[in-house]
């Protein structure tokens, strides 16, 4: 936690350093994905052993991953579901800082949400908004300004826990695939791997 | 590490939840539903444009009940309609102090979808202004300019402060903006709709054309402005005819207020002016003339 400098204090509420710490921790788990076909988007480091979750519309095969610290690595496509618009990539890294998922069934409309991505090519850009609706178990609507390049990036709560993967913009609202839907997708990959050939 | 931020987030979610107790979903006939605000016990404020032509709608309450609600009255001038639920419903609405609103203040637009779910979008009050008139001539007590994104079905829901207290009722403005009718204006419309089922607006019975006044006449008007309103039509049986206004008169002042545009006459048409005298100064045959007209409500 940084000191009392750079704090913006409207009245007796100080959000400045809390907010920038939170933004920084989310940027660490957000990667930039570039496919050989020119597709570009964001991804979330989902597990410390190198599983990266993004949208199916961001990747179509292997891709190059760039981490927040500038390291780059090739990634192989592990699974892709066009129905849920999710894809999983794997990079050969261990001990990565990774997402802490929050069950989005517990979120409430009005909660602060934060998105990180690369809107219109701006790397690691952070946006702030609120949760619009939490009525659907598999998708979350947020009143937050997103743009192409945010796809595949995290939508997180005020504690930095990931509640969804930003997927599209509809009528100005951000739509994210919920964390439970991501967990189901991931469980499907694991069961497919251990199941009968 | 981010306790303050989490507290702020929780406070906002609390505000949405609290305000949501006074927000209903209005099923206006097969579409996706709009919002309504439970303004008083069993009385719901909705936007007139969303329920136009309907006498009864279905409302879905925060407690899950779905009830028919009859349209008590409607006022296209302010885009407010009042509905009465067929069963008693207690209102839990809390109002913000309109005198303490400030530019930059955090606000939320709350709505409810047909499936019990409260929805919210956020923004700030980007400008505050005084009273203004809608295209229909209705007076709105304050103007709010918002930096806030409208969403499907937000119309009829409340604009609330960061504590969930109601500032006004939202409707669609021009260029995909949110227009908020302040609570004080909604209150006065609600009173009139309960009493009469409509908001009575005054009527004169003239058609007017703004004209520039020649210098010789200008000296006689005493208004200091170069324009007047030429009477081009007088409706038979109207207050204007009864007062003796004729085609060719140029109206220059109403109760000593100069008139440059037909819209300036709206002052004489507010509900409280009905039955009251209005003093008109005009130019007739090149000479100043004065007459008194009794404002009436237009016959249905």
Interface residues (C-beta under 8 A of the other chain):
Chain A: X1 X13 X14 X15 X18 X19 X21 X22 X108 X109 X110 X111 X112 X129 X130 X131 X132 X133 X134 X135 X141 X143 X157 X158 X159 X160 X171 X172 X173
Chain B: X1 X2 X3 X4 X5 X6 X8 X9 X10 X12 X13 X14 X15 X16 X17 X20 X108 X113 X115 X116 X117 X118 X119 X120 X121 X122 X149 X151 X152
